[in-house]
């Protein structure tokens, strides 16, 4: 369950990364360089979120599963 819910923040960070990359491509000089590096880090975060959520789901530490079992 945590894996599927992780796509929401991953999508959010990917969209933010796209806008940072878009705005940095219109800038000049050092701001453009910093913007490109910042966009790369934001995309890395967006990719890591589903990987961490998959690990949490596979190891059984997902708190959503525990809450769903408690409701039954």
Buried (B, 14 or more C-beta within 10 A) or exposed (E): BBBEEBEEBBEEBBEBBBEBBEEBEEEEEEEBEEBBEBBEEBBEBBEEBBEEBEEBBEEEEBEEBEEEEEEE
